[in-house]
Amino acid sequence: MSLYNHDWRKVIKILKKFGFDVTRQRGSHLILKKDGKIISVPRHSPIAMPTLRSILIQAGISENDFVKFL
Protein backbone atom coordinates (compact mmCIF):
# COMPACT_ATOMS: atom_id res chain seq x y z
CA MET A 1 0.00 0.00 0.00
CA SER A 2 1.02 3.58 -0.41
CA LEU A 3 0.59 6.80 1.53
CA TYR A 4 -2.16 8.07 -0.78
CA ASN A 5 -5.75 8.83 0.25
CA HIS A 6 -5.96 7.75 3.87
CA ASP A 7 -8.82 8.67 6.16
CA TRP A 8 -7.81 10.72 9.22
CA ARG A 9 -9.49 8.17 11.52
CA LYS A 10 -7.27 5.39 10.17
CA VAL A 11 -4.15 7.54 10.59
CA ILE A 12 -5.07 8.31 14.23
CA LYS A 13 -5.71 4.62 14.92
CA ILE A 14 -2.29 3.66 13.55
CA LEU A 15 -0.52 6.45 15.46
CA LYS A 16 -2.16 5.16 18.66
CA LYS A 17 -0.64 1.74 17.94
CA PHE A 18 2.75 3.47 17.93
CA GLY A 19 2.03 4.87 21.40
CA PHE A 20 0.66 8.33 20.62
CA ASP A 21 -2.27 9.65 22.65
CA VAL A 22 -4.79 12.26 21.57
CA THR A 23 -4.39 15.09 24.06
CA ARG A 24 -6.72 17.71 22.63
CA GLN A 25 -8.43 19.11 19.58
CA ARG A 26 -7.80 22.56 18.18
CA GLY A 27 -10.25 23.51 15.47
CA SER A 28 -10.08 20.92 12.73
CA HIS A 29 -6.84 19.33 14.01
CA LEU A 30 -6.17 16.67 16.63
CA ILE A 31 -3.03 17.04 18.75
CA LEU A 32 -1.21 13.84 19.73
CA LYS A 33 1.70 13.39 22.16
CA LYS A 34 4.29 10.74 22.94
CA ASP A 35 7.55 11.17 24.85
CA GLY A 36 7.69 14.91 24.27
CA LYS A 37 6.84 14.64 20.57
CA ILE A 38 3.79 16.66 19.61
CA ILE A 39 2.11 16.17 16.25
CA SER A 40 -0.97 17.67 14.67
CA VAL A 41 -3.28 15.64 12.42
CA PRO A 42 -5.92 17.36 10.29
CA ARG A 43 -9.48 16.09 10.63
CA HIS A 44 -10.34 15.95 6.96
CA SER A 45 -10.21 13.14 4.45
CA PRO A 46 -8.28 12.20 2.57
CA ILE A 47 -5.04 13.36 4.15
CA ALA A 48 -2.71 14.44 1.36
CA MET A 49 0.38 12.29 0.87
CA PRO A 50 2.86 15.15 1.57
CA THR A 51 0.98 15.99 4.77
CA LEU A 52 1.00 12.36 5.91
CA ARG A 53 4.71 12.09 5.11
CA SER A 54 5.35 15.19 7.26
CA ILE A 55 3.30 13.71 10.13
CA LEU A 56 5.35 10.50 9.97
CA ILE A 57 8.66 12.41 9.98
CA GLN A 58 7.55 14.40 13.05
CA ALA A 59 6.43 11.18 14.75
CA GLY A 60 9.70 9.39 13.93
CA ILE A 61 7.88 6.59 12.07
CA SER A 62 9.18 5.22 8.78
CA GLU A 63 6.82 4.92 5.83
CA ASN A 64 7.43 1.16 5.73
CA ASP A 65 6.47 0.74 9.40
CA PHE A 66 3.32 2.80 8.86
CA VAL A 67 2.29 0.81 5.78
CA LYS A 68 2.59 -2.46 7.73
CA PHE A 69 -0.39 -1.37 9.87
CA LEU A 70 -2.67 -0.59 6.90
PyMOL Python script that loads the backbone (N, CA, C, O; Angstrom):
from pymol import cmd

cmd.read_pdbstr("""\
ATOM      1  N   MET A   1       0.838  -1.187   0.000  1.00  0.00           N
ATOM      2  CA  MET A   1       0.000   0.000   0.000  1.00  0.00           C
ATOM      3  C   MET A   1       0.879   1.245   0.000  1.00  0.00           C
ATOM      4  O   MET A   1       2.069   1.192   0.312  1.00  0.00           O
ATOM      5  N   SER A   2       0.273   2.338  -0.350  1.00  0.00           N
ATOM      6  CA  SER A   2       1.019   3.584  -0.407  1.00  0.00           C
ATOM      7  C   SER A   2       0.479   4.569   0.632  1.00  0.00           C
ATOM      8  O   SER A   2      -0.393   4.240   1.436  1.00  0.00           O
ATOM      9  N   LEU A   3       1.013   5.762   0.589  1.00  0.00           N
ATOM     10  CA  LEU A   3       0.595   6.798   1.528  1.00  0.00           C
ATOM     11  C   LEU A   3      -0.525   7.668   0.962  1.00  0.00           C
ATOM     12  O   LEU A   3      -0.838   8.711   1.536  1.00  0.00           O
ATOM     13  N   TYR A   4      -1.126   7.265  -0.138  1.00  0.00           N
ATOM     14  CA  TYR A   4      -2.162   8.066  -0.778  1.00  0.00           C
ATOM     15  C   TYR A   4      -3.540   7.820  -0.184  1.00  0.00           C
ATOM     16  O   TYR A   4      -3.888   6.687   0.150  1.00  0.00           O
ATOM     17  N   ASN A   5      -4.317   8.882  -0.056  1.00  0.00           N
ATOM     18  CA  ASN A   5      -5.749   8.835   0.253  1.00  0.00           C
ATOM     19  C   ASN A   5      -6.117   8.031   1.491  1.00  0.00           C
ATOM     20  O   ASN A   5      -6.860   7.054   1.400  1.00  0.00           O
ATOM     21  N   HIS A   6      -5.609   8.430   2.630  1.00  0.00           N
ATOM     22  CA  HIS A   6      -5.964   7.749   3.870  1.00  0.00           C
ATOM     23  C   HIS A   6      -6.873   8.631   4.710  1.00  0.00           C
ATOM     24  O   HIS A   6      -6.669   9.840   4.821  1.00  0.00           O
ATOM     25  N   ASP A   7      -7.868   8.007   5.292  1.00  0.00           N
ATOM     26  CA  ASP A   7      -8.822   8.670   6.163  1.00  0.00           C
ATOM     27  C   ASP A   7      -8.121   9.078   7.461  1.00  0.00           C
ATOM     28  O   ASP A   7      -7.272   8.344   7.966  1.00  0.00           O
ATOM     29  N   TRP A   8      -8.471  10.235   7.994  1.00  0.00           N
ATOM     30  CA  TRP A   8      -7.812  10.720   9.216  1.00  0.00           C
ATOM     31  C   TRP A   8      -8.048   9.778  10.387  1.00  0.00           C
ATOM     32  O   TRP A   8      -7.191   9.658  11.262  1.00  0.00           O
ATOM     33  N   ARG A   9      -9.199   9.107  10.418  1.00  0.00           N
ATOM     34  CA  ARG A   9      -9.485   8.172  11.517  1.00  0.00           C
ATOM     35  C   ARG A   9      -8.510   6.997  11.506  1.00  0.00           C
ATOM     36  O   ARG A   9      -8.046   6.550  12.555  1.00  0.00           O
ATOM     37  N   LYS A  10      -8.209   6.508  10.310  1.00  0.00           N
ATOM     38  CA  LYS A  10      -7.275   5.392  10.173  1.00  0.00           C
ATOM     39  C   LYS A  10      -5.869   5.820  10.601  1.00  0.00           C
ATOM     40  O   LYS A  10      -5.158   5.062  11.262  1.00  0.00           O
ATOM     41  N   VAL A  11      -5.477   7.030  10.224  1.00  0.00           N
ATOM     42  CA  VAL A  11      -4.153   7.542  10.591  1.00  0.00           C
ATOM     43  C   VAL A  11      -4.044   7.661  12.111  1.00  0.00           C
ATOM     44  O   VAL A  11      -3.025   7.277  12.686  1.00  0.00           O
ATOM     45  N   ILE A  12      -5.078   8.188  12.768  1.00  0.00           N
ATOM     46  CA  ILE A  12      -5.074   8.314  14.231  1.00  0.00           C
ATOM     47  C   ILE A  12      -4.968   6.939  14.873  1.00  0.00           C
ATOM     48  O   ILE A  12      -4.206   6.757  15.822  1.00  0.00           O
ATOM     49  N   LYS A  13      -5.718   5.976  14.370  1.00  0.00           N
ATOM     50  CA  LYS A  13      -5.712   4.621  14.924  1.00  0.00           C
ATOM     51  C   LYS A  13      -4.309   4.002  14.836  1.00  0.00           C
ATOM     52  O   LYS A  13      -3.853   3.352  15.776  1.00  0.00           O
ATOM     53  N   ILE A  14      -3.639   4.209  13.712  1.00  0.00           N
ATOM     54  CA  ILE A  14      -2.290   3.663  13.547  1.00  0.00           C
ATOM     55  C   ILE A  14      -1.305   4.383  14.462  1.00  0.00           C
ATOM     56  O   ILE A  14      -0.444   3.741  15.064  1.00  0.00           O
ATOM     57  N   LEU A  15      -1.417   5.702  14.575  1.00  0.00           N
ATOM     58  CA  LEU A  15      -0.522   6.445  15.465  1.00  0.00           C
ATOM     59  C   LEU A  15      -0.703   6.005  16.915  1.00  0.00           C
ATOM     60  O   LEU A  15       0.266   5.973  17.674  1.00  0.00           O
ATOM     61  N   LYS A  16      -1.924   5.669  17.304  1.00  0.00           N
ATOM     62  CA  LYS A  16      -2.162   5.162  18.659  1.00  0.00           C
ATOM     63  C   LYS A  16      -1.451   3.831  18.869  1.00  0.00           C
ATOM     64  O   LYS A  16      -0.985   3.552  19.974  1.00  0.00           O
ATOM     65  N   LYS A  17      -1.358   3.008  17.833  1.00  0.00           N
ATOM     66  CA  LYS A  17      -0.636   1.736  17.937  1.00  0.00           C
ATOM     67  C   LYS A  17       0.853   1.969  18.165  1.00  0.00           C
ATOM     68  O   LYS A  17       1.536   1.123  18.742  1.00  0.00           O
ATOM     69  N   PHE A  18       1.354   3.113  17.713  1.00  0.00           N
ATOM     70  CA  PHE A  18       2.752   3.472  17.932  1.00  0.00           C
ATOM     71  C   PHE A  18       2.952   4.189  19.266  1.00  0.00           C
ATOM     72  O   PHE A  18       4.060   4.631  19.568  1.00  0.00           O
ATOM     73  N   GLY A  19       1.899   4.307  20.060  1.00  0.00           N
ATOM     74  CA  GLY A  19       2.030   4.869  21.401  1.00  0.00           C
ATOM     75  C   GLY A  19       1.618   6.317  21.558  1.00  0.00           C
ATOM     76  O   GLY A  19       1.774   6.876  22.644  1.00  0.00           O
ATOM     77  N   PHE A  20       1.102   6.941  20.522  1.00  0.00           N
ATOM     78  CA  PHE A  20       0.662   8.330  20.616  1.00  0.00           C
ATOM     79  C   PHE A  20      -0.727   8.390  21.235  1.00  0.00           C
ATOM     80  O   PHE A  20      -1.559   7.513  21.005  1.00  0.00           O
ATOM     81  N   ASP A  21      -0.968   9.433  22.021  1.00  0.00           N
ATOM     82  CA  ASP A  21      -2.269   9.649  22.651  1.00  0.00           C
ATOM     83  C   ASP A  21      -2.833  10.987  22.195  1.00  0.00           C
ATOM     84  O   ASP A  21      -2.107  11.976  22.100  1.00  0.00           O
ATOM     85  N   VAL A  22      -4.126  11.010  21.917  1.00  0.00           N
ATOM     86  CA  VAL A  22      -4.789  12.262  21.568  1.00  0.00           C
ATOM     87  C   VAL A  22      -4.936  13.072  22.850  1.00  0.00           C
ATOM     88  O   VAL A  22      -5.569  12.627  23.807  1.00  0.00           O
ATOM     89  N   THR A  23      -4.346  14.266  22.860  1.00  0.00           N
ATOM     90  CA  THR A  23      -4.394  15.088  24.062  1.00  0.00           C
ATOM     91  C   THR A  23      -5.464  16.165  23.978  1.00  0.00           C
ATOM     92  O   THR A  23      -6.062  16.534  24.989  1.00  0.00           O
ATOM     93  N   ARG A  24      -5.704  16.668  22.769  1.00  0.00           N
ATOM     94  CA  ARG A  24      -6.725  17.707  22.626  1.00  0.00           C
ATOM     95  C   ARG A  24      -7.048  17.907  21.155  1.00  0.00           C
ATOM     96  O   ARG A  24      -6.418  17.334  20.265  1.00  0.00           O
ATOM     97  N   GLN A  25      -8.050  18.740  20.935  1.00  0.00           N
ATOM     98  CA  GLN A  25      -8.425  19.111  19.580  1.00  0.00           C
ATOM     99  C   GLN A  25      -8.399  20.620  19.484  1.00  0.00           C
ATOM    100  O   GLN A  25      -8.881  21.318  20.376  1.00  0.00           O
ATOM    101  N   ARG A  26      -7.839  21.116  18.407  1.00  0.00           N
ATOM    102  CA  ARG A  26      -7.795  22.559  18.183  1.00  0.00           C
ATOM    103  C   ARG A  26      -8.378  22.818  16.801  1.00  0.00           C
ATOM    104  O   ARG A  26      -7.715  22.586  15.790  1.00  0.00           O
ATOM    105  N   GLY A  27      -9.596  23.291  16.758  1.00  0.00           N
ATOM    106  CA  GLY A  27     -10.251  23.512  15.472  1.00  0.00           C
ATOM    107  C   GLY A  27     -10.445  22.199  14.744  1.00  0.00           C
ATOM    108  O   GLY A  27     -11.062  21.271  15.266  1.00  0.00           O
ATOM    109  N   SER A  28      -9.915  22.128  13.534  1.00  0.00           N
ATOM    110  CA  SER A  28     -10.077  20.917  12.734  1.00  0.00           C
ATOM    111  C   SER A  28      -8.853  20.009  12.813  1.00  0.00           C
ATOM    112  O   SER A  28      -8.647  19.178  11.928  1.00  0.00           O
ATOM    113  N   HIS A  29      -8.044  20.154  13.850  1.00  0.00           N
ATOM    114  CA  HIS A  29      -6.843  19.332  14.012  1.00  0.00           C
ATOM    115  C   HIS A  29      -6.844  18.640  15.377  1.00  0.00           C
ATOM    116  O   HIS A  29      -7.255  19.217  16.383  1.00  0.00           O
ATOM    117  N   LEU A  30      -6.377  17.400  15.386  1.00  0.00           N
ATOM    118  CA  LEU A  30      -6.165  16.671  16.632  1.00  0.00           C
ATOM    119  C   LEU A  30      -4.693  16.768  16.991  1.00  0.00           C
ATOM    120  O   LEU A  30      -3.832  16.677  16.115  1.00  0.00           O
ATOM    121  N   ILE A  31      -4.398  16.952  18.263  1.00  0.00           N
ATOM    122  CA  ILE A  31      -3.031  17.044  18.750  1.00  0.00           C
ATOM    123  C   ILE A  31      -2.718  15.755  19.496  1.00  0.00           C
ATOM    124  O   ILE A  31      -3.445  15.365  20.409  1.00  0.00           O
ATOM    125  N   LEU A  32      -1.625  15.091  19.099  1.00  0.00           N
ATOM    126  CA  LEU A  32      -1.209  13.844  19.728  1.00  0.00           C
ATOM    127  C   LEU A  32       0.164  14.027  20.355  1.00  0.00           C
ATOM    128  O   LEU A  32       0.981  14.803  19.860  1.00  0.00           O
ATOM    129  N   LYS A  33       0.418  13.303  21.456  1.00  0.00           N
ATOM    130  CA  LYS A  33       1.699  13.386  22.160  1.00  0.00           C
ATOM    131  C   LYS A  33       2.242  12.004  22.460  1.00  0.00           C
ATOM    132  O   LYS A  33       1.500  11.042  22.658  1.00  0.00           O
ATOM    133  N   LYS A  34       3.575  11.940  22.487  1.00  0.00           N
ATOM    134  CA  LYS A  34       4.287  10.744  22.943  1.00  0.00           C
ATOM    135  C   LYS A  34       5.719  11.157  23.250  1.00  0.00           C
ATOM    136  O   LYS A  34       6.411  11.695  22.386  1.00  0.00           O
ATOM    137  N   ASP A  35       6.158  10.914  24.453  1.00  0.00           N
ATOM    138  CA  ASP A  35       7.551  11.165  24.845  1.00  0.00           C
ATOM    139  C   ASP A  35       8.057  12.537  24.409  1.00  0.00           C
ATOM    140  O   ASP A  35       9.166  12.651  23.887  1.00  0.00           O
ATOM    141  N   GLY A  36       7.267  13.562  24.617  1.00  0.00           N
ATOM    142  CA  GLY A  36       7.691  14.913  24.275  1.00  0.00           C
ATOM    143  C   GLY A  36       7.479  15.293  22.823  1.00  0.00           C
ATOM    144  O   GLY A  36       7.628  16.463  22.472  1.00  0.00           O
ATOM    145  N   LYS A  37       7.137  14.339  21.968  1.00  0.00           N
ATOM    146  CA  LYS A  37       6.844  14.641  20.570  1.00  0.00           C
ATOM    147  C   LYS A  37       5.387  15.061  20.473  1.00  0.00           C
ATOM    148  O   LYS A  37       4.502  14.394  21.010  1.00  0.00           O
ATOM    149  N   ILE A  38       5.146  16.157  19.793  1.00  0.00           N
ATOM    150  CA  ILE A  38       3.791  16.658  19.609  1.00  0.00           C
ATOM    151  C   ILE A  38       3.534  16.743  18.111  1.00  0.00           C
ATOM    152  O   ILE A  38       4.297  17.368  17.375  1.00  0.00           O
ATOM    153  N   ILE A  39       2.453  16.109  17.665  1.00  0.00           N
ATOM    154  CA  ILE A  39       2.108  16.167  16.249  1.00  0.00           C
ATOM    155  C   ILE A  39       0.652  16.583  16.097  1.00  0.00           C
ATOM    156  O   ILE A  39      -0.177  16.344  16.975  1.00  0.00           O
ATOM    157  N   SER A  40       0.364  17.199  14.982  1.00  0.00           N
ATOM    158  CA  SER A  40      -0.975  17.674  14.672  1.00  0.00           C
ATOM    159  C   SER A  40      -1.477  16.933  13.438  1.00  0.00           C
ATOM    160  O   SER A  40      -0.782  16.855  12.425  1.00  0.00           O
ATOM    161  N   VAL A  41      -2.695  16.386  13.533  1.00  0.00           N
ATOM    162  CA  VAL A  41      -3.280  15.641  12.419  1.00  0.00           C
ATOM    163  C   VAL A  41      -4.582  16.329  12.014  1.00  0.00           C
ATOM    164  O   VAL A  41      -5.473  16.512  12.843  1.00  0.00           O
ATOM    165  N   PRO A  42      -4.694  16.710  10.738  1.00  0.00           N
ATOM    166  CA  PRO A  42      -5.924  17.364  10.293  1.00  0.00           C
ATOM    167  C   PRO A  42      -7.099  16.400  10.270  1.00  0.00           C
ATOM    168  O   PRO A  42      -6.952  15.227   9.925  1.00  0.00           O
ATOM    169  N   ARG A  43      -8.268  16.910  10.640  1.00  0.00           N
ATOM    170  CA  ARG A  43      -9.481  16.087  10.631  1.00  0.00           C
ATOM    171  C   ARG A  43     -10.251  16.314   9.338  1.00  0.00           C
ATOM    172  O   ARG A  43     -11.378  16.809   9.351  1.00  0.00           O
ATOM    173  N   HIS A  44      -9.638  15.952   8.235  1.00  0.00           N
ATOM    174  CA  HIS A  44     -10.339  15.947   6.957  1.00  0.00           C
ATOM    175  C   HIS A  44      -9.792  14.798   6.138  1.00  0.00           C
ATOM    176  O   HIS A  44      -8.647  14.380   6.313  1.00  0.00           O
ATOM    177  N   SER A  45     -10.615  14.297   5.250  1.00  0.00           N
ATOM    178  CA  SER A  45     -10.212  13.144   4.450  1.00  0.00           C
ATOM    179  C   SER A  45     -10.343  13.480   2.981  1.00  0.00           C
ATOM    180  O   SER A  45     -11.250  14.218   2.595  1.00  0.00           O
ATOM    181  N   PRO A  46      -9.466  12.959   2.165  1.00  0.00           N
ATOM    182  CA  PRO A  46      -8.283  12.203   2.566  1.00  0.00           C
ATOM    183  C   PRO A  46      -7.161  13.140   2.994  1.00  0.00           C
ATOM    184  O   PRO A  46      -7.138  14.314   2.625  1.00  0.00           O
ATOM    185  N   ILE A  47      -6.238  12.604   3.775  1.00  0.00           N
ATOM    186  CA  ILE A  47      -5.044  13.364   4.151  1.00  0.00           C
ATOM    187  C   ILE A  47      -4.074  13.270   2.981  1.00  0.00           C
ATOM    188  O   ILE A  47      -3.752  12.174   2.523  1.00  0.00           O
ATOM    189  N   ALA A  48      -3.614  14.401   2.505  1.00  0.00           N
ATOM    190  CA  ALA A  48      -2.707  14.437   1.360  1.00  0.00           C
ATOM    191  C   ALA A  48      -1.406  13.711   1.689  1.00  0.00           C
ATOM    192  O   ALA A  48      -0.939  13.733   2.828  1.00  0.00           O
ATOM    193  N   MET A  49      -0.834  13.073   0.684  1.00  0.00           N
ATOM    194  CA  MET A  49       0.384  12.295   0.872  1.00  0.00           C
ATOM    195  C   MET A  49       1.533  13.131   1.448  1.00  0.00           C
ATOM    196  O   MET A  49       2.209  12.658   2.362  1.00  0.00           O
ATOM    197  N   PRO A  50       1.786  14.359   0.954  1.00  0.00           N
ATOM    198  CA  PRO A  50       2.863  15.149   1.569  1.00  0.00           C
ATOM    199  C   PRO A  50       2.593  15.483   3.040  1.00  0.00           C
ATOM    200  O   PRO A  50       3.522  15.535   3.846  1.00  0.00           O
ATOM    201  N   THR A  51       1.336  15.707   3.383  1.00  0.00           N
ATOM    202  CA  THR A  51       0.975  15.985   4.774  1.00  0.00           C
ATOM    203  C   THR A  51       1.212  14.763   5.640  1.00  0.00           C
ATOM    204  O   THR A  51       1.763  14.873   6.735  1.00  0.00           O
ATOM    205  N   LEU A  52       0.797  13.594   5.156  1.00  0.00           N
ATOM    206  CA  LEU A  52       1.001  12.356   5.905  1.00  0.00           C
ATOM    207  C   LEU A  52       2.487  12.068   6.072  1.00  0.00           C
ATOM    208  O   LEU A  52       2.921  11.636   7.140  1.00  0.00           O
ATOM    209  N   ARG A  53       3.260  12.303   5.031  1.00  0.00           N
ATOM    210  CA  ARG A  53       4.707  12.089   5.115  1.00  0.00           C
ATOM    211  C   ARG A  53       5.312  13.004   6.183  1.00  0.00           C
ATOM    212  O   ARG A  53       6.184  12.576   6.939  1.00  0.00           O
ATOM    213  N   SER A  54       4.862  14.247   6.252  1.00  0.00           N
ATOM    214  CA  SER A  54       5.350  15.188   7.264  1.00  0.00           C
ATOM    215  C   SER A  54       4.970  14.732   8.668  1.00  0.00           C
ATOM    216  O   SER A  54       5.773  14.839   9.595  1.00  0.00           O
ATOM    217  N   ILE A  55       3.750  14.223   8.830  1.00  0.00           N
ATOM    218  CA  ILE A  55       3.304  13.705  10.128  1.00  0.00           C
ATOM    219  C   ILE A  55       4.201  12.555  10.563  1.00  0.00           C
ATOM    220  O   ILE A  55       4.605  12.487  11.724  1.00  0.00           O
ATOM    221  N   LEU A  56       4.515  11.650   9.639  1.00  0.00           N
ATOM    222  CA  LEU A  56       5.352  10.496   9.973  1.00  0.00           C
ATOM    223  C   LEU A  56       6.771  10.920  10.347  1.00  0.00           C
ATOM    224  O   LEU A  56       7.366  10.347  11.260  1.00  0.00           O
ATOM    225  N   ILE A  57       7.314  11.909   9.657  1.00  0.00           N
ATOM    226  CA  ILE A  57       8.656  12.406   9.985  1.00  0.00           C
ATOM    227  C   ILE A  57       8.655  13.000  11.392  1.00  0.00           C
ATOM    228  O   ILE A  57       9.566  12.733  12.176  1.00  0.00           O
ATOM    229  N   GLN A  58       7.646  13.801  11.715  1.00  0.00           N
ATOM    230  CA  GLN A  58       7.551  14.402  13.047  1.00  0.00           C
ATOM    231  C   GLN A  58       7.394  13.341  14.129  1.00  0.00           C
ATOM    232  O   GLN A  58       7.901  13.492  15.240  1.00  0.00           O
ATOM    233  N   ALA A  59       6.677  12.256  13.787  1.00  0.00           N
ATOM    234  CA  ALA A  59       6.433  11.182  14.751  1.00  0.00           C
ATOM    235  C   ALA A  59       7.621  10.232  14.863  1.00  0.00           C
ATOM    236  O   ALA A  59       7.691   9.443  15.805  1.00  0.00           O
ATOM    237  N   GLY A  60       8.554  10.295  13.914  1.00  0.00           N
ATOM    238  CA  GLY A  60       9.696   9.386  13.926  1.00  0.00           C
ATOM    239  C   GLY A  60       9.328   7.983  13.465  1.00  0.00           C
ATOM    240  O   GLY A  60       9.931   7.005  13.907  1.00  0.00           O
ATOM    241  N   ILE A  61       8.348   7.879  12.584  1.00  0.00           N
ATOM    242  CA  ILE A  61       7.881   6.591  12.069  1.00  0.00           C
ATOM    243  C   ILE A  61       8.242   6.506  10.593  1.00  0.00           C
ATOM    244  O   ILE A  61       7.986   7.438   9.831  1.00  0.00           O
ATOM    245  N   SER A  62       8.837   5.387  10.193  1.00  0.00           N
ATOM    246  CA  SER A  62       9.175   5.224   8.782  1.00  0.00           C
ATOM    247  C   SER A  62       7.916   4.903   7.983  1.00  0.00           C
ATOM    248  O   SER A  62       6.936   4.389   8.523  1.00  0.00           O
ATOM    249  N   GLU A  63       7.959   5.211   6.697  1.00  0.00           N
ATOM    250  CA  GLU A  63       6.819   4.920   5.833  1.00  0.00           C
ATOM    251  C   GLU A  63       6.545   3.419   5.793  1.00  0.00           C
ATOM    252  O   GLU A  63       5.389   2.997   5.782  1.00  0.00           O
ATOM    253  N   ASN A  64       7.601   2.618   5.772  1.00  0.00           N
ATOM    254  CA  ASN A  64       7.432   1.160   5.729  1.00  0.00           C
ATOM    255  C   ASN A  64       6.735   0.647   6.984  1.00  0.00           C
ATOM    256  O   ASN A  64       5.859  -0.213   6.896  1.00  0.00           O
ATOM    257  N   ASP A  65       7.114   1.165   8.147  1.00  0.00           N
ATOM    258  CA  ASP A  65       6.469   0.744   9.395  1.00  0.00           C
ATOM    259  C   ASP A  65       4.993   1.149   9.404  1.00  0.00           C
ATOM    260  O   ASP A  65       4.139   0.388   9.859  1.00  0.00           O
ATOM    261  N   PHE A  66       4.704   2.334   8.906  1.00  0.00           N
ATOM    262  CA  PHE A  66       3.319   2.800   8.859  1.00  0.00           C
ATOM    263  C   PHE A  66       2.481   1.917   7.939  1.00  0.00           C
ATOM    264  O   PHE A  66       1.366   1.529   8.287  1.00  0.00           O
ATOM    265  N   VAL A  67       3.020   1.604   6.771  1.00  0.00           N
ATOM    266  CA  VAL A  67       2.288   0.814   5.777  1.00  0.00           C
ATOM    267  C   VAL A  67       1.989  -0.589   6.296  1.00  0.00           C
ATOM    268  O   VAL A  67       0.992  -1.190   5.896  1.00  0.00           O
ATOM    269  N   LYS A  68       2.828  -1.119   7.174  1.00  0.00           N
ATOM    270  CA  LYS A  68       2.592  -2.456   7.731  1.00  0.00           C
ATOM    271  C   LYS A  68       1.276  -2.522   8.506  1.00  0.00           C
ATOM    272  O   LYS A  68       0.669  -3.590   8.598  1.00  0.00           O
ATOM    273  N   PHE A  69       0.829  -1.397   9.062  1.00  0.00           N
ATOM    274  CA  PHE A  69      -0.389  -1.372   9.865  1.00  0.00           C
ATOM    275  C   PHE A  69      -1.650  -1.094   9.043  1.00  0.00           C
ATOM    276  O   PHE A  69      -2.754  -1.091   9.586  1.00  0.00           O
ATOM    277  N   LEU A  70      -1.490  -0.862   7.743  1.00  0.00           N
ATOM    278  CA  LEU A  70      -2.667  -0.586   6.895  1.00  0.00           C
ATOM    279  C   LEU A  70      -3.432  -1.848   6.598  1.00  0.00           C
ATOM    280  O   LEU A  70      -4.446  -1.806   5.902  1.00  0.00           O
TER     281      LEU A  70
END
""", "prot")
cmd.dss("prot")
cmd.show_as("cartoon", "prot")
cmd.util.cbc("prot")
cmd.orient("prot")
